[in-house]
Structure formats: C-alpha cells, structure tokens
C-alpha cells in the first residue's frame, strides 16, 4: 500500500482547502485519482477525478482530465465536462464531480458523472437541509456521457464541500467534523475510511465568502 499524500493549502481566492490521496500498490505507484482547484478573481473551480480502474492507464486518463480543467476553467460545469469528454475519447475514461463557487452571488454550481461523491455540509446547523449531496448521473467521461444537469445552491461562509472517490467507504459521512481545518478533515477521512482495494482521494474545500 502506498503512502498517503497530503496537500495543505492556505486560503486561495474564496476557499481554503486540503486534499489527501493514497495510491493502490507499492510506494511510488501513480494514483488514478486526482483533484483540481482553480481559483479566479471572484470564484473557484473544484474537481475530483477518478480514472477508471487503477494503474498507469487510469492515471493517464485522470492526468489528461486534470490538464484540460486546469488550463482553462472558464465555462459552465457542464461545458467543462463536455470538453473533457471530447479530450478523453482515446483514454480509458474517468468519472468526476465538479463544483464552481461564485462570490458574486454566494453560490455553488455542481455536477457529477459517475461515483465521485460530493457532500456539502452547512456551517449553520439549523439550515434546512443541513447537508446536501451532488446529483450524479451514471456514465463515463470520455466513453458514454449521460444527459448533464447541474444544480446551483446558495452557500454561506463556513459551508464545507467534501469530495471522495470510490476508494473511500460511504460511511465517511458519519465522522465529518467541520470544526477542523480542511486538511485535517481530509487526513482523518482517508485514514479512517479508505477501503484499501483501490486508489483513494479526499478533497475538502471550505467557502470563505467574498473578500476572504
């Protein structure tokens, strides 16, 4: 089993975030699970990508998707997925979830294709609902794209987005504590809930609000 990779981040644009990943296999084995965070003047794009299967071919597909998102994060989240779909046709393909934060109207627009889970935990415990999940559709970016339907929700400072690949058990939601820094949250989730049978990645992004 490879070593956990940590990526602690100071506030970037309107977010503070952290990520932790673990590749299946010996140390140095390349993971097919990647994340992308692209800040802009008044927002940020957050994505988690899972190349199908694991090993070198999964890593190639995930790297290409990450490159496409990082080099130009403009456009809607649905448009970004379509661009990745066209660019990944010669690869094994990926599943992915994307979230675009906007400080102009304190909103987050998110979308998912496949089984990258995304959970938004509200800072206000009295909020209704206190947690929301991305509405993901079955399919493979680069192979078979489903009809795409993004959802926009309002966000407030302190609201926390958690994205995990399928190398993390679904019971990770039971131990989420938003009182921690996003990197500490990511580290705790991957340490306690990784399956050990696949690459695994956790990304935690906290919305700070305009003027952060």
PLY file of the C-alpha trace (Angstrom):
ply
format ascii 1.0
element vertex 212
property float x
property float y
property float z
element edge 211
property int vertex1
property int vertex2
end_header
0.00 0.00 0.00
1.40 3.42 -0.93
1.88 6.31 1.43
-0.80 8.95 1.95
-0.08 12.17 0.06
-1.15 15.33 1.87
-1.63 18.75 0.33
-2.20 21.52 2.86
-3.40 24.78 1.39
-3.76 28.30 2.75
-6.81 30.32 1.68
-6.92 30.65 -2.10
-9.40 33.10 -3.56
-12.68 32.43 -1.75
-11.73 28.96 -0.45
-9.42 27.23 1.96
-8.84 23.60 1.16
-6.84 20.45 1.66
-6.52 17.05 -0.01
-5.20 13.59 0.83
-4.68 10.68 -1.55
-3.49 7.10 -1.47
-2.45 5.01 -4.47
-3.10 1.29 -4.57
0.19 -0.59 -4.79
3.73 -0.03 -3.67
5.18 3.36 -2.73
5.69 5.44 -5.86
2.77 3.83 -7.70
0.85 6.53 -9.53
-2.72 7.15 -8.47
-5.58 7.37 -10.93
-7.41 9.70 -8.52
-6.61 13.42 -8.90
-8.02 16.74 -7.78
-8.03 20.19 -9.35
-8.59 23.56 -7.66
-8.52 26.61 -9.95
-9.12 29.99 -8.26
-10.35 33.02 -10.16
-10.94 36.67 -9.33
-14.37 36.04 -7.83
-14.69 32.28 -7.60
-13.05 28.90 -7.84
-13.47 25.59 -9.63
-13.06 22.39 -7.59
-12.93 18.94 -9.17
-12.16 15.36 -8.21
-11.34 12.89 -10.98
-11.17 9.09 -10.84
-9.62 7.28 -13.81
-11.44 4.02 -14.47
-9.85 1.12 -12.62
-6.34 1.75 -11.31
-2.78 1.63 -12.57
-1.00 3.52 -15.36
-3.95 3.71 -17.77
-6.22 5.13 -15.09
-3.53 7.68 -14.21
-3.14 8.74 -17.85
-6.88 9.43 -18.18
-7.04 11.31 -14.88
-4.00 13.44 -15.73
-5.47 14.45 -19.08
-8.78 15.44 -17.48
-6.93 17.46 -14.83
-4.87 19.18 -17.52
-7.95 20.13 -19.52
-9.62 21.65 -16.46
-6.53 23.44 -15.18
-5.58 25.05 -18.47
-8.99 26.67 -18.95
-11.61 26.57 -16.20
-13.95 29.02 -17.90
-17.44 27.99 -18.88
-20.19 26.18 -17.04
-19.51 22.92 -15.23
-21.50 21.06 -17.88
-19.38 22.63 -20.63
-16.21 21.63 -18.80
-17.35 18.02 -18.59
-18.20 18.02 -22.30
-14.74 19.36 -23.09
-13.16 16.61 -21.00
-15.37 14.04 -22.72
-14.05 15.05 -26.14
-10.47 15.15 -24.92
-10.59 11.72 -23.26
-12.05 9.63 -26.08
-8.75 7.81 -26.65
-8.25 7.05 -22.95
-9.88 4.63 -20.55
-12.12 7.48 -19.37
-12.90 8.93 -15.97
-15.70 9.65 -13.56
-15.69 13.08 -11.98
-17.54 15.66 -9.92
-17.12 19.41 -10.37
-18.18 22.39 -8.26
-17.93 26.03 -9.27
-18.07 28.62 -6.47
-19.07 32.23 -7.15
-18.56 35.04 -4.64
-20.66 37.40 -6.74
-23.90 35.72 -5.68
-22.63 33.37 -2.94
-23.50 30.26 -4.92
-22.07 26.88 -5.85
-22.98 25.03 -9.04
-22.10 21.34 -9.07
-22.43 18.30 -11.26
-21.26 14.69 -11.25
-20.78 11.86 -13.73
-20.14 8.51 -12.08
-19.40 7.70 -8.48
-17.27 10.55 -7.13
-19.32 11.52 -4.08
-19.75 15.18 -3.18
-21.25 16.36 0.11
-21.93 19.95 1.18
-22.08 20.45 4.95
-23.65 23.69 6.12
-21.91 25.81 8.76
-25.32 26.72 10.18
-26.60 23.56 11.84
-30.12 24.96 11.76
-30.03 25.20 7.97
-32.58 23.12 6.09
-31.25 20.82 4.87
-28.01 20.81 6.89
-26.32 18.61 4.25
-26.73 18.23 0.51
-25.26 15.77 -1.98
-24.47 16.17 -5.65
-26.95 14.61 -8.03
-24.58 12.43 -10.06
-25.56 10.50 -13.18
-24.16 7.20 -14.34
-21.69 7.28 -17.20
-18.04 7.64 -18.11
-16.46 10.88 -19.29
-14.64 10.00 -22.50
-16.82 7.00 -23.28
-20.53 7.37 -22.52
-21.78 10.75 -21.37
-25.26 10.94 -19.80
-27.58 13.94 -20.11
-25.95 16.64 -17.95
-27.90 18.60 -15.38
-26.09 20.93 -13.00
-27.59 22.19 -9.74
-26.97 25.59 -8.13
-27.24 26.11 -4.38
-26.61 29.12 -2.14
-23.53 28.96 0.08
-22.52 30.86 3.20
-19.10 31.38 4.78
-18.05 28.22 6.58
-20.01 25.83 4.36
-17.75 22.88 3.58
-17.60 20.73 0.44
-16.22 17.19 0.70
-15.46 15.13 -2.41
-14.30 11.50 -2.27
-13.55 8.80 -4.81
-14.85 5.24 -4.52
-11.72 4.18 -2.65
-13.40 5.77 0.40
-16.21 3.93 2.19
-19.58 5.64 2.08
-19.76 5.77 5.89
-17.24 8.65 5.88
-20.18 11.00 6.39
-20.66 9.73 9.93
-17.40 11.22 11.22
-17.30 14.59 9.43
-16.30 17.40 11.81
-16.27 20.83 10.19
-14.61 22.39 13.23
-11.29 21.15 11.83
-9.15 22.71 9.11
-9.96 21.20 5.69
-6.59 19.43 5.53
-7.16 17.83 8.93
-10.59 16.70 7.77
-9.18 15.17 4.59
-6.44 13.36 6.52
-8.91 11.97 9.05
-11.35 10.72 6.42
-8.74 8.89 4.36
-7.12 7.38 7.45
-10.40 6.06 8.87
-12.45 5.22 5.80
-10.19 4.10 2.94
-11.07 0.68 1.56
-7.55 -0.44 0.73
-8.69 -2.10 -2.51
-8.50 0.92 -4.83
-6.89 4.33 -5.22
-8.45 6.82 -2.81
-8.70 10.59 -2.65
-10.42 13.10 -0.38
-10.72 16.81 -1.09
-12.22 19.26 1.41
-12.94 22.87 0.41
-14.42 25.48 2.74
-16.18 28.55 1.35
-14.83 31.73 2.95
-17.03 34.28 1.21
-16.30 37.43 -0.74
-13.33 39.48 0.42
-11.67 36.48 2.10
0 1
1 2
2 3
3 4
4 5
5 6
6 7
7 8
8 9
9 10
10 11
11 12
12 13
13 14
14 15
15 16
16 17
17 18
18 19
19 20
20 21
21 22
22 23
23 24
24 25
25 26
26 27
27 28
28 29
29 30
30 31
31 32
32 33
33 34
34 35
35 36
36 37
37 38
38 39
39 40
40 41
41 42
42 43
43 44
44 45
45 46
46 47
47 48
48 49
49 50
50 51
51 52
52 53
53 54
54 55
55 56
56 57
57 58
58 59
59 60
60 61
61 62
62 63
63 64
64 65
65 66
66 67
67 68
68 69
69 70
70 71
71 72
72 73
73 74
74 75
75 76
76 77
77 78
78 79
79 80
80 81
81 82
82 83
83 84
84 85
85 86
86 87
87 88
88 89
89 90
90 91
91 92
92 93
93 94
94 95
95 96
96 97
97 98
98 99
99 100
100 101
101 102
102 103
103 104
104 105
105 106
106 107
107 108
108 109
109 110
110 111
111 112
112 113
113 114
114 115
115 116
116 117
117 118
118 119
119 120
120 121
121 122
122 123
123 124
124 125
125 126
126 127
127 128
128 129
129 130
130 131
131 132
132 133
133 134
134 135
135 136
136 137
137 138
138 139
139 140
140 141
141 142
142 143
143 144
144 145
145 146
146 147
147 148
148 149
149 150
150 151
151 152
152 153
153 154
154 155
155 156
156 157
157 158
158 159
159 160
160 161
161 162
162 163
163 164
164 165
165 166
166 167
167 168
168 169
169 170
170 171
171 172
172 173
173 174
174 175
175 176
176 177
177 178
178 179
179 180
180 181
181 182
182 183
183 184
184 185
185 186
186 187
187 188
188 189
189 190
190 191
191 192
192 193
193 194
194 195
195 196
196 197
197 198
198 199
199 200
200 201
201 202
202 203
203 204
204 205
205 206
206 207
207 208
208 209
209 210
210 211
